[in-house]
Amino acid sequence: MLPDFRVRQRDYLLEIARALTEELDLDKLLNRILAIALEMLSGQAGLIALRETGGGWRVSAAHGVAASFIRFLEPFLKQIPEQEDPAASELPAINRIIREISTLASFGLITGFGLPLVARGNVIGVIFIFRSYQGQFSGNERALLKSFADQAAVAVSNAQLYRMVTEEKHRMDLLLDSAADGMLVLSPALGILRANPSFLALSHRELKDVIETSHQTIMQWAQSPTGMTLEKAVANGWPLSQKAYLYVEGDLIRPEPYPPLPVGITYAPLLNAEGGLLNIIATVRDITRFREADELKSTFISIISHELKTPVALIKGYVSTLRRKDAAWDPDIVEDSLAVIEEETDRLTGLIEDLLDSTRLQSGGLSLKRTDVSIPDLAAHLADRFSNQSPSHLFTSDFPADFPIILADEQRLRQVLSNLITNAIKYSTEGEIRVSGRIRPQEVIISVSDEGPGINTQDIPHVFDRFYRGPDAARNTKGAGLGLYLARSIIEAHGGRIWVEKHPTAHGATISFSLPS
């Protein structure tokens, strides 16, 4: 039969061995180790201090030690400088500090014993046990304590590594879940292992419908995408044959009733140290705005080239005609030709100014010069001016007598009203064009109405968009689609809003805008 101390030695070592293999929660493990150490050394109290990565030490577990003692002790532990050989310098300093403080606190009635925790050649901490009596350890007891401390150190080191891995995994999960782009983690067999909230939101799918589903089932295209699909690339040996990123762009089919979504997907391989494929990370980005920008660029080039080409062609034609030396032109013909040249030059100037304003708005460079403005006077002045230019229309101005003075940029409001009146002239060949005003609490409303064919219902949501022109307008009238866009931007810069009024009859259109009063 084994002597009693041998049985206890075996039990203690088995206990710490079980902790090494079973317990990975660091806090629970430290308390368990401390309880065993207290029993082994017949201690009344104890603590475990762990070495911090950035230098200094911290009390990580305690039993029977007053909180005030720990609060007094920790500043001293944190100030211990990090050394190349902590076993030779830091551990003695810790033992000295704890002994001195505990001796002072107990008037010399308590003694202490420190067990260093050394794992894989690195000092990771110390167990300090307080006892109320003096005593020496035999050689067998010291061997037992060292074996216990060594196994405890390995257990603590493993628990620290596990905590680091767990925290790193949690951090990576947070990064994945907080990414603005959709993210998918795929297996080498192209099954979906992980999908972040952004992907679920843009694809309008539930997590349960995505996880453990094949990539090809979820990522289906409305038409052939630009670039090689993932399945074709893998069939051709990607990524092992070519470790570059894979990019594909197209319209992703989504569940009814959601329309296909323009997306760009980047696939990145995750390889192990031997070059084997572990996972494929797919980044899914909504490229609707990029698609719209491309379409807007094409529209811009088409409209501007047409709008520039027409007046330039007319100006060149008239100038070439007038310069002919084989003809003598009547003064009236010359005058009419010069009038056309002047008119087309004004058109070009107006188009250029609108383009410049549009660019300023995009870059946030449109500034307002606010002064007191009388909208009725401004409307009456514009009505007189346009009456001379378009005698087939009747221009009227209707404002209440008590219409207030507005603090605004007069030049910009003149531009807004001019654009609205010009549009009314353009889309109504004759009839009344009326500028009117209404007073509302804390705002005024100004309206420009005509007696033309009106605005098609399907065009109303888009008439204030840059370069937008309805199909009928594009066929029958000139313009770059900038007038109403600029009007909206100027009114919104003033803190107001602009809209198309619902018209009570099938004919005529009314556009109104508000301004703070």
Secondary structure, DSSP 8 states (H G I E B T S, - for coil): ---HHHHHHHHHHHHHHHHHHH---HHHHHHHHHHHHHHHTT-SEEEEEEE-TTSSEEEEEEES--HHHHHHHHHHHHTS---S-TTTTHHHHHHHHHHHHHHHHHTT--EEEEEEEEETTEEEEEEEEEESS-----HHHHHHHHHHHHHHHHHHHHHHHHHHHHHHHHHHHHHHHH-SSEEEEE-TT-BEEEE-HHHHHHHT--HHHHTTSBHHHH--BSS--BS--HHHHHHTTTTTS--S-EEEEEEE--STTS--EEEEEEEEEEE-TTS-EEEEEEEEEE-HHHHHHHHHHHHHHHHHHHHHHHHHHHHHHHHHHHT-TT----HHHHHHHHHHHHHHHHHHHHHHHHHHHHHHHHTT------EEE-HHHHHHHHHHHHHHH-TTEEEEEE--TT---EEE-HHHHHHHHHHHHHHHHHH-SSEEEEEEEEEETTEEEEEEE--SS---GGGGGGTTSTT---HHHHHHS---S-HHHHHHHHHHHTT--EEE---SSSS--EEEEEEE-
